[in-house]
Amino acid sequence: MTDINNLSAEVVNHYNNLQRFLDSGLILDDRTDFVLMSMAQIERDTGIKP
């Protein structure tokens, strides 16, 4: 697993922004899967989990 301290701040910020966007309820239902897939890709590539 990747150490969270070694991740780029941009990657962490992007992941956090996706999570906030998803939690906000402002996302259209047909876009939810895309956001979830993007988050899953970051989790898979970096080893981070919420």
Buried (B, 14 or more C-beta within 10 A) or exposed (E): EEEEEEBEEEBBEBBEEBEEBBEEEEBEEEEEEEBEEBBEEBEEEBEBEE
